[in-house]
Amino acid sequence: MLARDVMSSPVITLRPDVPAHAAAALLVSHGFTGAPVVDRERRVVGIATEADLVRGRIVPEGWTLDEAAEPTVAEVMTPSPTVLPPDSDLADVVALMLDLGIRSVPIVDDGALVGVVTRRDALRVVANRELTSDEVRRRRGTPAAGR
């Protein structure tokens, strides 16, 4: 089974100049734990996760947070995340996520973002007992390879 078989596409993305609170609102509204950050050519320049967006934004009672210093996504994101091509074996993608403790891997083709594989995507395959690409394609209603 390949990354292209289970990746989510199209992908909700963020731009580097978006205020961190707006990025947090986007993640909350969609129930995501992170989103790729892309430039104008859809090249992945970072990933903004829940941890990135929360870090330093909640302070102990009695402390003050300088609201005038609202950070942008570029200032809080994890830069240069690990990306993989669409023909990556899903087992390798999952192993990478588990080894690195990350929740998602952006999928790029010719340098441009085409999808994202999340732990939830992999869990869906396990829950549905899908062992092959064709089984996933049947569930999604997409044509089998070579047709």
C-alpha positions in Angstrom: 0.0 0.0 0.0 1.3 3.4 -0.9 1.1 6.9 0.6 -1.0 8.1 -2.4 -3.6 5.4 -1.5 -4.5 6.8 1.9 -3.3 10.4 1.9 -5.8 13.2 2.5 -6.1 15.5 -0.5 -6.6 18.3 -1.1 -4.9 19.6 2.0 -5.8 22.5 4.2 -2.6 24.6 4.3 -1.3 27.6 6.1 0.8 30.5 4.8 3.8 31.8 6.7 2.4 35.3 7.2 -0.9 34.1 8.9 -1.2 35.2 12.6 -0.8 32.2 14.9 -4.2 32.7 16.5 -5.9 32.4 13.0 -3.9 29.2 12.3 -5.0 27.8 15.7 -8.6 28.7 14.9 -8.3 26.9 11.5 -7.0 23.7 13.2 -9.7 23.8 15.8 -12.5 24.3 13.3 -11.3 21.3 11.2 -10.3 19.1 14.1 -6.7 18.9 12.8 -3.5 18.5 14.9 -1.4 20.3 12.4 -1.2 21.7 8.9 1.6 22.1 6.3 2.9 25.6 5.8 3.5 26.3 2.1 4.9 29.1 -0.1 3.3 30.5 -3.2 4.5 27.5 -5.3 2.9 25.1 -2.8 6.4 24.0 -1.6 6.3 22.9 2.0 8.4 25.3 4.1 7.2 24.1 7.5 4.4 22.5 9.6 2.4 24.2 12.3 1.2 21.8 15.0 -1.0 22.3 18.0 2.2 22.3 20.1 3.8 25.0 18.0 0.7 27.2 18.2 0.2 26.8 22.0 3.9 27.1 23.0 4.4 30.3 24.9 0.8 31.5 24.4 -0.7 30.3 27.7 1.0 31.8 30.7 0.4 31.2 34.5 -2.3 33.1 36.2 -1.1 36.6 37.1 1.4 36.8 34.2 0.7 39.0 31.2 1.1 38.1 27.6 2.2 40.9 25.2 -0.7 40.8 22.8 1.0 43.4 20.6 3.6 40.7 19.7 1.2 38.3 18.0 3.5 35.8 16.3 3.0 34.6 12.7 3.0 31.0 11.6 6.5 31.5 10.3 7.7 32.4 13.8 6.2 29.4 15.5 6.2 26.6 12.9 8.5 23.6 12.8 10.6 24.5 9.7 11.7 22.0 7.0 9.5 19.0 8.1 10.1 15.5 6.8 8.3 15.0 3.5 7.9 11.9 1.3 6.8 11.2 -2.3 3.4 9.7 -3.1 4.9 6.3 -4.0 6.3 5.8 -0.5 5.3 2.5 1.1 2.7 3.2 3.8 4.6 1.0 6.2 7.6 3.3 5.8 5.5 6.4 6.4 3.9 4.9 9.5 7.3 3.8 10.8 8.7 7.3 10.3 5.8 8.9 12.1 6.2 6.5 15.1 10.0 6.8 15.2 10.0 10.6 15.1 6.9 11.0 17.2 5.1 13.0 14.6 1.4 12.9 13.7 1.6 13.6 10.0 3.8 13.6 6.9 3.3 16.0 4.0 3.4 14.2 0.6 5.1 16.1 -2.2 5.4 15.5 -5.9 8.0 17.5 -7.8 8.5 19.6 -4.7 4.8 20.6 -4.5 2.4 19.5 -1.8 -0.2 16.9 -3.1 -1.4 15.4 0.2 -0.8 14.5 3.7 -0.7 11.2 5.5 -1.8 11.3 9.2 -1.8 8.7 11.9 -5.6 8.9 11.6 -5.3 7.8 7.9 -3.2 4.8 8.9 -5.6 4.0 11.8 -8.5 4.0 9.3 -6.7 1.4 7.2 -6.3 -0.8 10.4 -9.9 -0.3 11.5 -11.2 -1.2 8.1 -8.8 -4.2 7.9 -7.6 -3.0 4.5 -4.4 -4.8 3.5 -4.0 -3.7 -0.1 -4.2 -0.5 -2.2 -7.1 -2.0 -4.1 -9.1 -2.4 -0.9 -8.6 1.3 0.0 -9.5 2.4 -3.5 -12.7 0.4 -3.4 -13.7 2.1 -0.1 -12.9 5.5 -1.6 -14.6 4.7 -4.9 -11.5 5.4 -6.9 -10.3 3.3 -9.9 -7.8 0.5 -9.4 -4.3 1.0 -10.6 -3.7 0.5 -14.3 -7.4 1.1 -15.2 
